[in-house]
């Protein structure tokens, strides 16, 4: 068999993340490749085998280097795929006894699954070898001797040998990558887009103020030290290829090792990483050690608020500040991130005037909070996320003007200032009432301005923000900008740490969503309401455990409950039961109580509230049951009943669904059957357009007291709930 020479020109494909194709083509040219064309997530090129080996060793951007064996049109059916594969002389590529794996990408109308496509390719290879009298190769999906690459798109088949093995972005230096790691080849692409190759040649420095596991800094250091990114990799895909030229590879690797040795010694660039997380810094230092460049990067523990120019960087030194901050993929992360991006802008202005700032984020609206204008930006993908690299100059200012420059880093928009003014106005309006009442949990703002459709509640110094989902007619980007405006303003006006601000989206709930847990922090704390102490959790559930608008109703129940038998239906966390059991300062509390709900979570919460207030569980019982079912079978009588059903419920634990407008007659009738003569049913609900059935007013004595059940913090929203006192007529 005639072996091909080293100088034979071959066709190759280099794959890469989408958006890096042109950068990869430029890089391959520097390695000696002749570019044929770029395609989505790939570059076709040709050259001698040495070019492909150099690409495997030196490419900072590619995922895989594939030796193309076949490129054929009109492949749609499995038999056409099989026939194309059998046309390749596999004995030239697969050694006798070697194992095999196939990575199949793409599809056709009749080849719809990658596993089926891979199986068809494998069968074609096996049948071709058997036809030549060769042994059947075994399949090893984890560590095969030879890995094949097959891609089928619109009938066009590309088939070849994967010379890389594992994806080339896996340099081998990362063990603990932390949350949402930045892939190494994407980090390298960001550095190139930010102009780092030219800056390092000019002797400039690089600083990452949120370095995490250090990927950006390590990739930058590998460039600065002229180190091949995959120099430390032990095995490539070509090591199991029948035509592998070990002598050529050994020569290229010796050359790379010599360049790295010289490059490390000659490197004069300063690279620094900061992070406030000790585990992240430990991971970054370990990663730098494994990458072979630990002496080139300095790592320090510091928050953005503590960010300072490293002492070894003189005032005349210029460079690049580059970072990949968190994006806020979860809504609850946004309050802290708005501050983080603002602090990033302030810290960079303070410590690095005259430098260049590069920020990679999947949330450009957060990027605007930096307070610097991006003069250039690049769209890239970080995994499934659409992201942007924002490039901006950090304008130098005089020492006298530094404070004002920092203050102006994230100026308030006109709308944000109006929102801040409204918060201040509401605080002033409520101040006297709060002082007199002693309330520490209250609503400060409730969509007072239509543009800022939020509810802002204060819980003893912590802030719970609910964003009302905007209608489809509202521009989503504009709505998000206003939300970020509000999240910037709220901590400033209320003088709270952004970490104490919790954000949720309030929208119409359906199915299981209305009961779904939002988080699992277990972060609860005590608040005081009147004589009661109650547990509140702002993060884990859609609701907090305490409905603030019902505060006057709970206060009324406490005044009515002295010596009475109390029933709380749909009790939730039983805050109303606690108030009734404790009673008012003028009179004692309920003699005993029963609190009914279907949720184990809320009943356990209720028990904790009882324990917090020293209530005897023998006198104050909780019952897990469907309230309708319980009422139908109950025999006890009660002197005071609180009926506060949800507007709608279809919990899987209950029979059928509950709609308060549709079902309130039945609910009230069953509750009245349990009400003792001379007793009172307090019926409440939050259906804004609720209409009480006229038949109930004919059968019972009904008094609508809704207007009397609003404290000053809810006086703007008199439709937020409806409250009725219902008694038997003979006792009216």
Phi and psi in degrees as a GROMACS rama.xvg file:
@    title "Ramachandran Plot"
@    xaxis  label "Phi"
@    yaxis  label "Psi"
@TYPE xy
-80.8791  120.073  UNK-2
-82.5997  138.583  UNK-3
-63.4638  150.704  UNK-4
-85.3506  164.779  UNK-5
-62.9013  -25.3302  UNK-6
-91.2034  3.75822  UNK-7
-67.5038  132.443  UNK-8
-81.4285  128.205  UNK-9
-125.844  162.242  UNK-10
-99.7827  138.153  UNK-11
-134.825  160.803  UNK-12
-129.433  128.936  UNK-13
-108.504  124.588  UNK-14
-98.2713  156.298  UNK-15
-158.788  168.102  UNK-16
-62.3428  149.501  UNK-17
-58.5948  137.62  UNK-18
98.6159  -11.1331  UNK-19
-104.483  6.95546  UNK-20
-59.5829  -47.4004  UNK-21
-67.4229  -39.7376  UNK-22
-61.1234  -42.7761  UNK-23
-64.399  -40.5444  UNK-24
-60.3119  -43.6345  UNK-25
-61.4478  -41.3765  UNK-26
-64.6188  -43.9064  UNK-27
-63.1083  -34.671  UNK-28
-60.2062  -40.2367  UNK-29
-66.4326  -19.5684  UNK-30
-94.8246  5.50126  UNK-31
100.136  6.30821  UNK-32
-81.3837  149.444  UNK-33
-102.525  116.507  UNK-34
-80.6078  129.571  UNK-35
-91.1541  -51.4012  UNK-36
-168.936  160.068  UNK-37
-103.849  151.02  UNK-38
-136.641  178.152  UNK-39
-63.6449  119.326  UNK-40
63.4416  29.2872  UNK-41
-167.899  161.842  UNK-42
-134.225  124.951  UNK-43
-91.6815  132.465  UNK-44
-147.358  168.451  UNK-45
-135.033  159.785  UNK-46
168.659  -177.12  UNK-47
-80.241  170.275  UNK-48
-58.5358  -34.5891  UNK-49
-57.9374  -36.3522  UNK-50
-63.0729  -42.9789  UNK-51
-65.7683  -41.5637  UNK-52
-62.7585  -41.7881  UNK-53
-63.6493  -38.69  UNK-54
-63.9387  -41.4363  UNK-55
-61.6952  -37.5083  UNK-56
-82.806  -40.4964  UNK-57
-107.414  -15.6946  UNK-58
-67.5976  126.138  UNK-59
-93.0242  -7.96756  UNK-60
-116.834  -25.0008  UNK-61
-76.2135  152.666  UNK-62
-91.4018  -46.3076  UNK-63
-143.835  150.172  UNK-64
-116.065  119.206  UNK-65
-115.511  128.434  UNK-66
-80.2433  112.729  UNK-67
-78.1127  121.693  UNK-68
-101.473  -23.8953  UNK-69
-155.481  132.683  UNK-70
-134.636  109.932  UNK-71
-133.219  142.769  UNK-72
-96.8287  163.241  UNK-73
75.2959  26.1758  UNK-74
-99.6866  106.374  UNK-75
-123.077  -38.4403  UNK-76
-100.651  157.517  UNK-77
-56.5537  -40.2514  UNK-78
-67.5748  -31.0852  UNK-79
-70.5415  -37.7174  UNK-80
-64.865  -45.8375  UNK-81
-60.8907  -44.0845  UNK-82
-63.5195  -40.6625  UNK-83
-62.9823  -41.151  UNK-84
-66.7938  -39.6911  UNK-85
-68.4899  -13.5773  UNK-86
-77.9571  -6.47625  UNK-87
-91.8564  140.208  UNK-88
-82.1712  89.6035  UNK-89
-72.1239  -17.0858  UNK-90
-64.5763  -20.8746  UNK-91
-80.4019  -10.2346  UNK-92
-122.269  -25.617  UNK-93
-115.261  116.192  UNK-94
-67.7332  154.639  UNK-95
-63.1185  129.504  UNK-96
85.6134  -1.84426  UNK-97
-77.8735  152.589  UNK-98
-92.0936  164.574  UNK-99
-140.068  147.625  UNK-100
-145.189  151.662  UNK-101
-125.888  126.671  UNK-102
-102.023  115.287  UNK-103
-110.278  133.039  UNK-104
-126.759  145.181  UNK-105
96.7794  -170.612  UNK-106
-168.39  171.037  UNK-107
-142.385  -177.002  UNK-108
-62.3792  -32.6385  UNK-109
-105.578  -8.12271  UNK-110
-120.666  91.7173  UNK-111
-102.801  -9.24708  UNK-112
-127.864  136.069  UNK-113
-63.5682  -32.9616  UNK-114
-65.4195  -40.3079  UNK-115
-66.0234  -41.7488  UNK-116
-61.4302  -42.9143  UNK-117
-64.4083  -40.0077  UNK-118
-63.2866  -39.9399  UNK-119
-65.4534  -41.6021  UNK-120
-63.3904  -45.4879  UNK-121
-60.1708  -41.9405  UNK-122
-63.0257  -37.6283  UNK-123
-64.1642  -41.1869  UNK-124
-62.8506  -47.0717  UNK-125
-61.5368  -45.2894  UNK-126
-64.79  -37.2168  UNK-127
-65.427  -41.4186  UNK-128
-69.1705  -41.2791  UNK-129
-62.4888  -35.9122  UNK-130
-65.255  -24.9296  UNK-131
-91.0808  2.35245  UNK-132
82.4864  15.1166  UNK-133
-89.2349  158.612  UNK-134
-71.5934  153.067  UNK-135
-70.2532  126.457  UNK-136
-77.5973  147.782  UNK-137
-83.6099  155.65  UNK-138
-99.6508  132.312  UNK-139
-133.738  103.538  UNK-140
-74.5554  -21.431  UNK-141
-88.373  -55.837  UNK-142
-133.903  70.8577  UNK-143
-75.4236  157.778  UNK-144
-70.0559  -37.8483  UNK-145
-132.107  126.472  UNK-146
-110.738  126.185  UNK-147
-99.172  147.54  UNK-148
-115.476  126.888  UNK-149
-132.388  132.482  UNK-150
-134.273  127.736  UNK-151
-125.283  120.834  UNK-152
-147.139  121.545  UNK-153
52.3322  42.4111  UNK-154
79.7483  -1.8131  UNK-155
-98.0661  119.088  UNK-156
-102.478  127.925  UNK-157
-115.392  124.833  UNK-158
-131.733  134.956  UNK-159
-166.709  -177.149  UNK-160
-96.6501  126.346  UNK-161
-79.1437  105.374  UNK-162
-77.4503  -10.5371  UNK-163
-84.6253  -39.6549  UNK-164
82.7519  -117.994  UNK-165
-65.7584  154.926  UNK-166
-54.7622  138.127  UNK-167
-67.5256  -15.0275  UNK-168
-70.2803  -17.9514  UNK-169
-84.0915  88.7725  UNK-170
-71.3369  -24.0163  UNK-171
101.579  -4.77093  UNK-172
-91.9216  -11.0885  UNK-173
-98.938  125.719  UNK-174
-111.712  -53.8467  UNK-175
-104.656  100.787  UNK-176
-93.7584  -8.34636  UNK-177
74.2355  -168.168  UNK-178
-80.269  134.866  UNK-179
48.4228  61.352  UNK-180
-68.3786  151.424  UNK-181
-87.6617  123.15  UNK-182
-63.9294  147.797  UNK-183
-61.9056  -41.3799  UNK-184
-72.4438  -29.0191  UNK-185
-69.1928  -39.6748  UNK-186
-59.7858  -43.0583  UNK-187
-63.0089  -40.8275  UNK-188
-63.6574  -40.0288  UNK-189
-62.3574  -41.931  UNK-190
-62.4445  -40.8109  UNK-191
-65.8125  -44.5827  UNK-192
-63.044  -31.5101  UNK-193
-82.3104  -0.971424  UNK-194
83.0251  18.4381  UNK-195
-62.1708  -40.9126  UNK-196
-54.5671  -42.5851  UNK-197
-71.6333  -38.8883  UNK-198
-65.4607  -37.4712  UNK-199
-68.7597  -33.9102  UNK-200
-66.5839  -27.3158  UNK-201
-85.8944  2.43912  UNK-202
81.2763  17.8036  UNK-203
-80.3864  170.073  UNK-204
-104.318  165.942  UNK-205
-134.124  133.536  UNK-206
-131.095  132.173  UNK-207
-116.727  108.07  UNK-208
-78.0604  -8.93437  UNK-209
-134.869  64.6849  UNK-210
-76.5899  -20.6848  UNK-211
55.4142  -128.861  UNK-212
-79.4274  1.79061  UNK-213
85.9468  15.2812  UNK-214
-60.712  -46.5135  UNK-215
-59.5613  -44.4391  UNK-216
-67.7  -39.5478  UNK-217
-67.158  -43.3224  UNK-218
-63.4927  -38.3426  UNK-219
-65.4873  -38.708  UNK-220
-68.1524  -38.0123  UNK-221
-61.2934  -39.277  UNK-222
-65.66  -45.2287  UNK-223
-64.6223  -31.7406  UNK-224
-93.0977  5.78512  UNK-225
55.9311  42.4972  UNK-226
-101.355  133.218  UNK-227
-64.7073  130.368  UNK-228
-62.6189  -26.983  UNK-229
-110.853  28.6997  UNK-230
-63.2495  -33.4509  UNK-231
-89.6994  1.6478  UNK-232
-72.9714  134.027  UNK-233
-81.2536  -40.7189  UNK-234
-133.849  137.556  UNK-235
-115.574  167.995  UNK-236
-62.2008  -32.1614  UNK-237
-70.2085  -14.0068  UNK-238
-64.2742  -25.09  UNK-239
-101.179  8.15486  UNK-240
-84.9939  138.253  UNK-241
-63.3645  -25.5866  UNK-242
-99.9187  12.6359  UNK-243
-58.4008  133.734  UNK-244
-104.468  94.6571  UNK-245
-65.7292  -35.2552  UNK-246
-64.9257  -43.1529  UNK-247
-62.8  -44.5893  UNK-248
-62.7355  -44.6111  UNK-249
-60.5268  -38.2945  UNK-250
-65.4348  -43.7711  UNK-251
-66.2528  -35.6538  UNK-252
-71.6004  -39.0264  UNK-253
-62.1183  -40.2723  UNK-254
-61.7288  -44.1226  UNK-255
-65.4004  -39.096  UNK-256
-65.0975  -38.6798  UNK-257
-66.4516  -42.902  UNK-258
-62.5803  -39.3481  UNK-259
-65.6965  -40.6546  UNK-260
-62.2219  -44.0679  UNK-261
-69.7713  -42.4935  UNK-262
-62.919  -40.8498  UNK-263
-62.7207  -39.0969  UNK-264
-72.1545  -34.1518  UNK-265
-85.1882  -16.6246  UNK-266
-63.3662  124.548  UNK-267
-117.421  2.97116  UNK-268
-72.7418  145.114  UNK-269
-101.884  126.479  UNK-270
-126.271  132.053  UNK-271
-136.524  139.68  UNK-272
-125.039  138.379  UNK-273
-123.737  144.025  UNK-274
-160.651  146.923  UNK-275
-90.4101  -1.71189  UNK-276
-96.4764  113.677  UNK-277
-57.782  -42.3802  UNK-278
-61.6205  -38.2335  UNK-279
-64.3881  -43.0381  UNK-280
-64.491  -40.2577  UNK-281
-62.1197  -42.0813  UNK-282
-64.1449  -42.0086  UNK-283
-62.1102  -43.4396  UNK-284
-64.8483  -40.8762  UNK-285
-64.9996  -40.7174  UNK-286
-63.2679  -42.5493  UNK-287
-63.3251  -37.4094  UNK-288
-63.2269  -46.5  UNK-289
-66.8207  -29.4786  UNK-290
-75.6526  -12.6195  UNK-291
86.5925  16.42  UNK-292
-132.307  39.795  UNK-293
-63.4893  -29.2748  UNK-294
-78.3526  -10.7352  UNK-295
-89.7927  -12.7651  UNK-296
-125.568  131.88  UNK-297
-100.454  130.105  UNK-298
-114.947  136.323  UNK-299
-139.622  149.622  UNK-300
-86.959  120.441  UNK-301
-166.807  145.116  UNK-302
-87.3132  170.915  UNK-303
-61.8405  -34.1491  UNK-304
-66.2835  -21.4877  UNK-305
-101.088  5.03256  UNK-306
-61.866  125.631  UNK-307
-135.929  154.895  UNK-308
-67.025  127.244  UNK-309
-55.0254  143.754  UNK-310
-59.2037  -33.612  UNK-311
-74.2266  -10.4824  UNK-312
-93.5738  107.185  UNK-313
-66.148  169.468  UNK-314
-64.1782  -24.9273  UNK-315
-85.7592  -14.6204  UNK-316
-65.5928  137.743  UNK-317
-119.955  162.764  UNK-318
178.538  -158.127  UNK-319
-123.324  125.03  UNK-320
-98.1163  120.848  UNK-321
-136.782  135.616  UNK-322
-156.286  160.922  UNK-323
-124.303  80.028  UNK-324
-72.2001  167.079  UNK-325
-59.3602  154.205  UNK-326
-102.243  -20.8154  UNK-327
78.2158  51.797  UNK-328
-66.872  -26.7061  UNK-329
-103.541  137.635  UNK-330
-56.0076  -37.4013  UNK-331
-66.3776  -14.5862  UNK-332
-82.6443  -13.6868  UNK-333
-64.1119  -40.9316  UNK-334
-55.9142  -43.7797  UNK-335
-71.7663  -32.6872  UNK-336
-72.428  -33.6171  UNK-337
-58.5461  -43.5759  UNK-338
-68.0296  -40.4142  UNK-339
-59.8858  -45.4805  UNK-340
-66.9309  -35.8171  UNK-341
-66.7286  -43.9065  UNK-342
-63.4582  -32.3095  UNK-343
-61.3039  -47.9879  UNK-344
-61.375  -43.0306  UNK-345
-65.7112  -44.12  UNK-346
-64.4838  -39.9647  UNK-347
-69.55  -41.2001  UNK-348
-59.3472  -40.9445  UNK-349
-70.6807  -44.2508  UNK-350
-98.7714  -23.3274  UNK-351
-133.785  50.2775  UNK-352
-62.5776  139.737  UNK-353
87.3699  -4.88906  UNK-354
-88.2167  179.403  UNK-355
-109.346  136.305  UNK-356
-112.334  131.525  UNK-357
-124.56  122.5  UNK-358
-125.603  125.58  UNK-359
-104.826  118.611  UNK-360
-146.197  144.605  UNK-361
-89.7283  5.65735  UNK-362
-132.252  80.5796  UNK-363
-56.7699  -27.2948  UNK-364
-63.4952  -35.3586  UNK-365
-66.5018  -36.6932  UNK-366
-58.2378  -32.2175  UNK-367
-64.7129  -22.6533  UNK-368
-70.862  -11.3829  UNK-369
-65.2406  -31.2456  UNK-370
87.4373  12.0953  UNK-371
-121.305  143.233  UNK-372
-84.9247  127.436  UNK-373
-78.956  120.937  UNK-374
-90.3696  -10.6648  UNK-375
-151.626  143.045  UNK-376
-147.499  149.358  UNK-377
-125.625  135.155  UNK-378
-90.506  127.677  UNK-379
-142.127  166.561  UNK-380
-110.074  137.022  UNK-381
-112.094  93.6703  UNK-382
65.2069  -127.56  UNK-383
-83.6691  -6.56287  UNK-384
-89.6765  134.492  UNK-385
-76.4139  125.23  UNK-386
-134.616  167.381  UNK-387
-135.063  142.628  UNK-388
-97.7193  115.807  UNK-389
-101.044  126.149  UNK-390
-114.283  131.057  UNK-391
-150.026  149.188  UNK-392
-85.4275  138.988  UNK-393
-94.1466  103.917  UNK-394
-71.1962  131.025  UNK-395
-74.1221  146.431  UNK-396
-137.43  163.492  UNK-397
-70.4082  159.751  UNK-398
-59.0282  -38.2904  UNK-399
-66.6293  -31.6815  UNK-400
-91.8078  1.92354  UNK-401
-62.9437  -44.695  UNK-402
-61.3199  -43.5691  UNK-403
-69.1688  -32.4487  UNK-404
-65.4671  -41.0357  UNK-405
-65.4443  -43.4818  UNK-406
-61.4934  -29.7618  UNK-407
-90.5892  6.41333  UNK-408
-59.9092  -37.3926  UNK-409
-134.639  71.159  UNK-410
-63.2587  150.553  UNK-411
-74.0411  138.827  UNK-412
-72.4605  170.278  UNK-413
-60.8006  -41.7306  UNK-414
-66.2688  -40.5242  UNK-415
-62.8285  -38.3487  UNK-416
-66.9928  -37.9463  UNK-417
-64.2941  -40.3046  UNK-418
-64.2341  -42.7529  UNK-419
-61.6311  -41.5951  UNK-420
-61.9388  -38.789  UNK-421
-68.4342  -39.0581  UNK-422
-60.4505  -44.8333  UNK-423
-62.5753  -42.5679  UNK-424
-61.4922  -44.2493  UNK-425
-66.7848  -38.1791  UNK-426
-61.3713  -42.8948  UNK-427
-64.5365  -40.6329  UNK-428
-65.0568  -35.9177  UNK-429
-90.2617  -10.9494  UNK-430
-56.5305  -48.3066  UNK-431
-64.2077  -44.8183  UNK-432
-61.9603  -43.2479  UNK-433
-62.3913  -39.8002  UNK-434
-66.2065  -42.7041  UNK-435
-71.3663  -39.8895  UNK-436
-83.1879  -26.7075  UNK-437
77.6651  7.90108  UNK-438
-68.5461  137.26  UNK-439
-114.211  -4.78639  UNK-440
-121.471  118.665  UNK-441
-158.762  163.397  UNK-442
-93.5362  124.357  UNK-443
-94.1049  -30.937  UNK-444
-152.922  137.731  UNK-445
-142.557  80.3146  UNK-446
51.0159  38.7006  UNK-447
-58.8019  -36.692  UNK-448
-108.65  121.423  UNK-449
-54.9525  -31.0653  UNK-450
-67.8619  -27.8012  UNK-451
-113.117  81.7322  UNK-452
-83.8309  75.7633  UNK-453
-131.692  155.476  UNK-454
-114.014  128.284  UNK-455
-117.539  113.466  UNK-456
-113.955  140.131  UNK-457
-106.454  128.712  UNK-458
-120.938  89.2917  UNK-459
50.1337  51.0271  UNK-460
95.5148  -17.2125  UNK-461
-97.1573  158.279  UNK-462
-124.657  130.385  UNK-463
-114.587  114.779  UNK-464
-109.552  127.847  UNK-465
-115.231  121.943  UNK-466
-91.5078  120.592  UNK-467
-74.5505  126.735  UNK-468
-57.8789  127.183  UNK-469
-71.8058  148.809  UNK-470
-65.6183  162.737  UNK-471
-62.9877  -22.0961  UNK-472
-72.0363  -15.5208  UNK-473
-89.5732  131.273  UNK-474
-61.2118  124.635  UNK-475
-62.8662  -40.0742  UNK-476
-65.0002  -39.9734  UNK-477
-66.9899  -38.9697  UNK-478
-63.7538  -40.2257  UNK-479
-67.6262  -37.9032  UNK-480
-60.8054  -42.8024  UNK-481
-66.0993  -36.7515  UNK-482
-61.7805  -44.5097  UNK-483
-64.5568  -37.3947  UNK-484
-55.8753  -48.6262  UNK-485
-64.3287  -41.3021  UNK-486
-70.1946  -23.9584  UNK-487
-73.6799  -40.7142  UNK-488
-76.8555  -40.6441  UNK-489
-55.9318  -50.8447  UNK-490
-62.3591  -33.2782  UNK-491
-68.9026  -47.8878  UNK-492
-69.4865  -40.6243  UNK-493
-90.335  -4.48162  UNK-494
55.4222  52.4087  UNK-495
-124.883  154.554  UNK-496
-68.0069  136.114  UNK-497
-56.369  -25.6791  UNK-498
-66.0417  -16.1732  UNK-499
-96.2621  9.38755  UNK-500
-106.762  124.402  UNK-501
-113.431  132.528  UNK-502
-117.92  135.204  UNK-503
-137.103  160.312  UNK-504
-104.602  128.409  UNK-505
-102.129  114.639  UNK-506
-145.076  169.998  UNK-507
-60.8836  125.599  UNK-508
-96.9919  147.677  UNK-509
-145.815  158.963  UNK-510
58.7302  -140.886  UNK-511
-78.7445  -9.30696  UNK-512
-61.467  -32.3524  UNK-513
-69.801  -16.9793  UNK-514
-108.328  -5.17591  UNK-515
-68.1173  137.949  UNK-516
-69.2829  136.515  UNK-517
-86.4956  -32.944  UNK-518
-157.806  179.953  UNK-519
-136.261  45.2606  UNK-520
-77.6313  -27.4985  UNK-521
64.7481  18.7556  UNK-522
-87.035  90.8695  UNK-523
-117.768  160.603  UNK-524
-151.393  162.875  UNK-525
-91.0938  141.744  UNK-526
-129.23  160.907  UNK-527
-112.796  135.235  UNK-528
-135.08  111.146  UNK-529
60.3816  -126.186  UNK-530
-87.2936  -6.50503  UNK-531
-97.0348  149.947  UNK-532
-112.774  136.584  UNK-533
-137.568  146.057  UNK-534
-83.5941  135.934  UNK-535
-128.665  142.062  UNK-536
-132.312  111.831  UNK-537
-85.1628  -18.7034  UNK-538
-103.849  -35.0782  UNK-539
-85.9516  -19.0522  UNK-540
-132.672  162.474  UNK-541
-60.675  -41.5852  UNK-542
-101.917  165.187  UNK-543
-98.1614  -11.0539  UNK-544
103.788  -7.13653  UNK-545
-147.294  111.003  UNK-546
-81.9896  110.977  UNK-547
-68.5322  -32.4744  UNK-548
-67.0321  -20.6733  UNK-549
-89.7782  8.23659  UNK-550
-53.9287  -48.8606  UNK-551
-61.8582  -33.7033  UNK-552
-66.9997  -43.2791  UNK-553
-63.2447  -38.141  UNK-554
-64.0202  -40.1281  UNK-555
-64.8714  -42.4349  UNK-556
-61.3725  -38.9611  UNK-557
-61.302  -37.2143  UNK-558
-75.2181  -23.6706  UNK-559
-93.1391  -14.1239  UNK-560
-88.3634  -5.86517  UNK-561
-53.7076  118.346  UNK-562
71.2459  8.46144  UNK-563
-102.18  157.284  UNK-564
-84.1058  123.502  UNK-565
-115.433  134.906  UNK-566
-122.014  129.699  UNK-567
-118.852  109.565  UNK-568
-99.153  138.735  UNK-569
56.5883  55.3571  UNK-570
-71.2025  -16.3011  UNK-571
58.3869  -122.876  UNK-572
-94.3257  11.0377  UNK-573
62.7807  30.7088  UNK-574
-61.2015  -37.4161  UNK-575
-66.2693  -36.6399  UNK-576
-64.7535  -41.8129  UNK-577
-58.5832  -46.2323  UNK-578
-64.0543  -42.3723  UNK-579
-65.0574  -39.3311  UNK-580
-69.5031  -35.0589  UNK-581
-78.6493  -31.2441  UNK-582
72.2381  -173.717  UNK-583
-92.4103  172.229  UNK-584
-67.1675  -27.7099  UNK-585
-82.2918  -25.2146  UNK-586
-141.323  163.698  UNK-587
-76.354  -178.352  UNK-588
-97.0323  -171.772  UNK-589
-62.0807  146.019  UNK-590
-69.1342  -36.2554  UNK-591
-161.953  168.46  UNK-592
-153.817  157.252  UNK-593
-130.183  130.43  UNK-594
-120.68  123.626  UNK-595
-116.414  132.948  UNK-596
-158.457  161.749  UNK-597
-95.7067  -11.6751  UNK-598
-93.9822  121.281  UNK-599
-60.976  -38.6852  UNK-600
-60.1176  -48.5143  UNK-601
-72.2151  -32.5876  UNK-602
-69.3432  -36.1172  UNK-603
-65.4883  -39.1063  UNK-604
-60.3116  -42.9819  UNK-605
-61.0379  -44.1294  UNK-606
-60.0794  -40.3119  UNK-607
-64.5796  -38.6752  UNK-608
-64.0609  -38.9509  UNK-609
-62.8893  -46.1496  UNK-610
-63.2911  -37.924  UNK-611
-61.9485  -28.6397  UNK-612
-106.577  9.99901  UNK-613
68.1023  30.0687  UNK-614
-83.4202  137.492  UNK-615
-74.6782  116.153  UNK-616
-66.2629  -16.9986  UNK-617
-73.2382  -30.1842  UNK-618
-93.6529  -25.9208  UNK-619
-122.402  96.4616  UNK-620
-97.963  151.06  UNK-621
-113.762  142.382  UNK-622
-129.51  128.083  UNK-623
-92.9486  112.757  UNK-624
-169.083  161.044  UNK-625
-69.0446  123.11  UNK-626
-59.2504  -39.8367  UNK-627
-61.9667  -45.3937  UNK-628
-65.2511  -40.0959  UNK-629
-64.5682  -43.3631  UNK-630
-62.9637  -34.6094  UNK-631
-68.6778  -24.5345  UNK-632
-110.243  -11.6782  UNK-633
-69.1174  151.224  UNK-634
-121.928  -17.0908  UNK-635
-71.3586  157.036  UNK-636
-111.532  152.971  UNK-637
-134.531  147.968  UNK-638
-87.359  -25.1247  UNK-639
-141.624  122.837  UNK-640
-123.657  133.903  UNK-641
-111.871  116.719  UNK-642
-115.557  107.738  UNK-643
-131.715  74.6729  UNK-644
-74.8558  156.966  UNK-645
-68.9978  158.596  UNK-646
-61.6374  -40.5845  UNK-647
-152.676  143.585  UNK-648
-151.747  138.616  UNK-649
-137.823  44.2076  UNK-650
-54.6749  140.242  UNK-651
-66.5853  -14.4513  UNK-652
-82.1881  -15.3856  UNK-653
-105.271  160.976  UNK-654
-85.547  119.825  UNK-655
71.5567  -155.234  UNK-656
-121.65  165.746  UNK-657
-123.44  126.547  UNK-658
-126.577  116.433  UNK-659
-63.861  -35.9841  UNK-660
-67.3693  -42.3468  UNK-661
-72.8751  -38.5933  UNK-662
-105.939  2.74305  UNK-663
-68.5444  -28.8672  UNK-664
-62.0562  -46.2628  UNK-665
-63.9387  -43.0122  UNK-666
-61.3154  -49.7454  UNK-667
-63.6925  -41.3164  UNK-668
-61.9636  -45.2953  UNK-669
-65.7843  -38.9304  UNK-670
-66.8482  -39.4039  UNK-671
-65.8327  -26.9219  UNK-672
-67.2217  -20.7399  UNK-673
-99.7927  -1.28519  UNK-674
-90.1014  125.944  UNK-675
-69.5652  158.543  UNK-676
-58.8412  135.531  UNK-677
81.8574  -0.937533  UNK-678
-85.8111  175.841  UNK-679
-132.455  132.178  UNK-680
-100.767  124.279  UNK-681
-100.643  106.832  UNK-682
-103.866  122.959  UNK-683
-133.847  149.786  UNK-684
-158.824  164.91  UNK-685
-112.392  22.304  UNK-686
-78.046  110.277  UNK-687
-58.6661  -35.5005  UNK-688
-102.144  26.044  UNK-689
-64.2058  138.935  UNK-690
-126.98  120.88  UNK-691
-71.1698  135.988  UNK-692
-62.8909  131.155  UNK-693
-63.6072  -27.6131  UNK-694
-62.2955  -31.1709  UNK-695
-67.3565  -36.3915  UNK-696
-71.1552  -22.8479  UNK-697
-79.1273  -33.9062  UNK-698
-85.8437  -32.1064  UNK-699
-128.582  164.214  UNK-700
-84.3704  113.642  UNK-701
-118.335  132.792  UNK-702
-127.241  121.789  UNK-703
-84.761  110.784  UNK-704
-110.571  17.9768  UNK-705
-52.4423  -44.0572  UNK-706
-62.6048  -21.753  UNK-707
-93.3208  5.04402  UNK-708
-114.061  34.9207  UNK-709
-128.351  119.342  UNK-710
-75.9858  169.617  UNK-711
-56.309  -26.9652  UNK-712
-75.6664  -11.6577  UNK-713
-121.841  13.5806  UNK-714
-70.6658  -14.5339  UNK-715
-78.2812  -20.4693  UNK-716
-119.066  74.7821  UNK-717
-76.9726  0.297158  UNK-718
-103.851  8.08518  UNK-719
-72.0249  -27.1151  UNK-720
-153.332  164.479  UNK-721
-128.186  135.351  UNK-722
-132.623  132.304  UNK-723
-129.426  139.792  UNK-724
-97.1637  124.505  UNK-725
-124.769  128.107  UNK-726
-132.489  160.585  UNK-727
-68.1056  142.076  UNK-728
-63.2574  -35.1955  UNK-729
-66.9973  -16.9941  UNK-730
-104.561  3.87778  UNK-731
